[in-house]
Amino acid sequence: MELVGMIIWGIGGIISLIGGIWFLVVAFRQTIWWGLGCLFIPFVSIVFLIIHWGDAAKPFFVSLLGVAIMVVVAVLIPGAIPTT
């Protein structure tokens, strides 16, 4: 069961990563400054999300879905999270 949990946890991480990269692509499509700001300056992503909700909502929710999958697996299958 732990192996299945690890696999699902990894899939959640990949989904979250895809959403994050998609979010950056949307930011860079607006202007290079939005993209660089989202990449390097804390909280600029939140400002970008609020201002450009129509464009940034889908990648935000994809990333949120990935995080939700990871949290659910972490809560339901305690041994599924890889530890050092």
MODELLER restraints for C-alpha pairs under 7 A, 6 or more apart:
rsr = mdl.restraints
at = mdl.atoms
rsr.add(forms.Gaussian(group=physical.xy_distance, feature=features.Distance(at['CA:2:A'], at['CA:77:A']), mean=6.80, stdev=0.5))
rsr.add(forms.Gaussian(group=physical.xy_distance, feature=features.Distance(at['CA:2:A'], at['CA:79:A']), mean=5.70, stdev=0.5))
rsr.add(forms.Gaussian(group=physical.xy_distance, feature=features.Distance(at['CA:2:A'], at['CA:80:A']), mean=4.86, stdev=0.5))
rsr.add(forms.Gaussian(group=physical.xy_distance, feature=features.Distance(at['CA:3:A'], at['CA:80:A']), mean=6.76, stdev=0.5))
rsr.add(forms.Gaussian(group=physical.xy_distance, feature=features.Distance(at['CA:5:A'], at['CA:73:A']), mean=6.16, stdev=0.5))
rsr.add(forms.Gaussian(group=physical.xy_distance, feature=features.Distance(at['CA:5:A'], at['CA:77:A']), mean=6.29, stdev=0.5))
rsr.add(forms.Gaussian(group=physical.xy_distance, feature=features.Distance(at['CA:5:A'], at['CA:80:A']), mean=4.79, stdev=0.5))
rsr.add(forms.Gaussian(group=physical.xy_distance, feature=features.Distance(at['CA:6:A'], at['CA:80:A']), mean=4.64, stdev=0.5))
rsr.add(forms.Gaussian(group=physical.xy_distance, feature=features.Distance(at['CA:6:A'], at['CA:81:A']), mean=6.18, stdev=0.5))
rsr.add(forms.Gaussian(group=physical.xy_distance, feature=features.Distance(at['CA:9:A'], at['CA:69:A']), mean=6.77, stdev=0.5))
rsr.add(forms.Gaussian(group=physical.xy_distance, feature=features.Distance(at['CA:9:A'], at['CA:70:A']), mean=4.95, stdev=0.5))
rsr.add(forms.Gaussian(group=physical.xy_distance, feature=features.Distance(at['CA:9:A'], at['CA:73:A']), mean=6.12, stdev=0.5))
rsr.add(forms.Gaussian(group=physical.xy_distance, feature=features.Distance(at['CA:12:A'], at['CA:66:A']), mean=4.19, stdev=0.5))
rsr.add(forms.Gaussian(group=physical.xy_distance, feature=features.Distance(at['CA:12:A'], at['CA:67:A']), mean=6.28, stdev=0.5))
rsr.add(forms.Gaussian(group=physical.xy_distance, feature=features.Distance(at['CA:12:A'], at['CA:69:A']), mean=5.22, stdev=0.5))
rsr.add(forms.Gaussian(group=physical.xy_distance, feature=features.Distance(at['CA:12:A'], at['CA:70:A']), mean=5.30, stdev=0.5))
rsr.add(forms.Gaussian(group=physical.xy_distance, feature=features.Distance(at['CA:13:A'], at['CA:66:A']), mean=5.84, stdev=0.5))
rsr.add(forms.Gaussian(group=physical.xy_distance, feature=features.Distance(at['CA:13:A'], at['CA:67:A']), mean=6.87, stdev=0.5))
rsr.add(forms.Gaussian(group=physical.xy_distance, feature=features.Distance(at['CA:13:A'], at['CA:70:A']), mean=6.78, stdev=0.5))
rsr.add(forms.Gaussian(group=physical.xy_distance, feature=features.Distance(at['CA:15:A'], at['CA:62:A']), mean=6.82, stdev=0.5))
rsr.add(forms.Gaussian(group=physical.xy_distance, feature=features.Distance(at['CA:15:A'], at['CA:63:A']), mean=6.35, stdev=0.5))
rsr.add(forms.Gaussian(group=physical.xy_distance, feature=features.Distance(at['CA:15:A'], at['CA:66:A']), mean=4.83, stdev=0.5))
rsr.add(forms.Gaussian(group=physical.xy_distance, feature=features.Distance(at['CA:16:A'], at['CA:62:A']), mean=6.52, stdev=0.5))
rsr.add(forms.Gaussian(group=physical.xy_distance, feature=features.Distance(at['CA:16:A'], at['CA:63:A']), mean=3.97, stdev=0.5))
rsr.add(forms.Gaussian(group=physical.xy_distance, feature=features.Distance(at['CA:16:A'], at['CA:64:A']), mean=6.65, stdev=0.5))
rsr.add(forms.Gaussian(group=physical.xy_distance, feature=features.Distance(at['CA:16:A'], at['CA:65:A']), mean=6.95, stdev=0.5))
rsr.add(forms.Gaussian(group=physical.xy_distance, feature=features.Distance(at['CA:16:A'], at['CA:66:A']), mean=4.25, stdev=0.5))
rsr.add(forms.Gaussian(group=physical.xy_distance, feature=features.Distance(at['CA:16:A'], at['CA:67:A']), mean=6.01, stdev=0.5))
rsr.add(forms.Gaussian(group=physical.xy_distance, feature=features.Distance(at['CA:17:A'], at['CA:63:A']), mean=6.75, stdev=0.5))
rsr.add(forms.Gaussian(group=physical.xy_distance, feature=features.Distance(at['CA:19:A'], at['CA:59:A']), mean=4.71, stdev=0.5))
rsr.add(forms.Gaussian(group=physical.xy_distance, feature=features.Distance(at['CA:19:A'], at['CA:60:A']), mean=6.27, stdev=0.5))
rsr.add(forms.Gaussian(group=physical.xy_distance, feature=features.Distance(at['CA:19:A'], at['CA:62:A']), mean=4.99, stdev=0.5))
rsr.add(forms.Gaussian(group=physical.xy_distance, feature=features.Distance(at['CA:19:A'], at['CA:63:A']), mean=4.20, stdev=0.5))
rsr.add(forms.Gaussian(group=physical.xy_distance, feature=features.Distance(at['CA:20:A'], at['CA:59:A']), mean=6.81, stdev=0.5))
rsr.add(forms.Gaussian(group=physical.xy_distance, feature=features.Distance(at['CA:20:A'], at['CA:63:A']), mean=5.90, stdev=0.5))
rsr.add(forms.Gaussian(group=physical.xy_distance, feature=features.Distance(at['CA:22:A'], at['CA:59:A']), mean=5.66, stdev=0.5))
rsr.add(forms.Gaussian(group=physical.xy_distance, feature=features.Distance(at['CA:23:A'], at['CA:56:A']), mean=6.22, stdev=0.5))
rsr.add(forms.Gaussian(group=physical.xy_distance, feature=features.Distance(at['CA:23:A'], at['CA:59:A']), mean=5.19, stdev=0.5))
rsr.add(forms.Gaussian(group=physical.xy_distance, feature=features.Distance(at['CA:23:A'], at['CA:60:A']), mean=6.58, stdev=0.5))
rsr.add(forms.Gaussian(group=physical.xy_distance, feature=features.Distance(at['CA:24:A'], at['CA:35:A']), mean=5.99, stdev=0.5))
rsr.add(forms.Gaussian(group=physical.xy_distance, feature=features.Distance(at['CA:24:A'], at['CA:38:A']), mean=6.98, stdev=0.5))
rsr.add(forms.Gaussian(group=physical.xy_distance, feature=features.Distance(at['CA:26:A'], at['CA:55:A']), mean=6.92, stdev=0.5))
rsr.add(forms.Gaussian(group=physical.xy_distance, feature=features.Distance(at['CA:26:A'], at['CA:56:A']), mean=6.58, stdev=0.5))
rsr.add(forms.Gaussian(group=physical.xy_distance, feature=features.Distance(at['CA:27:A'], at['CA:34:A']), mean=5.40, stdev=0.5))
rsr.add(forms.Gaussian(group=physical.xy_distance, feature=features.Distance(at['CA:27:A'], at['CA:35:A']), mean=4.62, stdev=0.5))
rsr.add(forms.Gaussian(group=physical.xy_distance, feature=features.Distance(at['CA:28:A'], at['CA:34:A']), mean=6.10, stdev=0.5))
rsr.add(forms.Gaussian(group=physical.xy_distance, feature=features.Distance(at['CA:28:A'], at['CA:35:A']), mean=4.12, stdev=0.5))
rsr.add(forms.Gaussian(group=physical.xy_distance, feature=features.Distance(at['CA:37:A'], at['CA:44:A']), mean=5.92, stdev=0.5))
rsr.add(forms.Gaussian(group=physical.xy_distance, feature=features.Distance(at['CA:38:A'], at['CA:44:A']), mean=5.21, stdev=0.5))
rsr.add(forms.Gaussian(group=physical.xy_distance, feature=features.Distance(at['CA:38:A'], at['CA:45:A']), mean=4.76, stdev=0.5))
rsr.add(forms.Gaussian(group=physical.xy_distance, feature=features.Distance(at['CA:49:A'], at['CA:56:A']), mean=5.69, stdev=0.5))
rsr.add(forms.Gaussian(group=physical.xy_distance, feature=features.Distance(at['CA:74:A'], at['CA:80:A']), mean=6.52, stdev=0.5))
rsr.add(forms.Gaussian(group=physical.xy_distance, feature=features.Distance(at['CA:74:A'], at['CA:81:A']), mean=6.25, stdev=0.5))
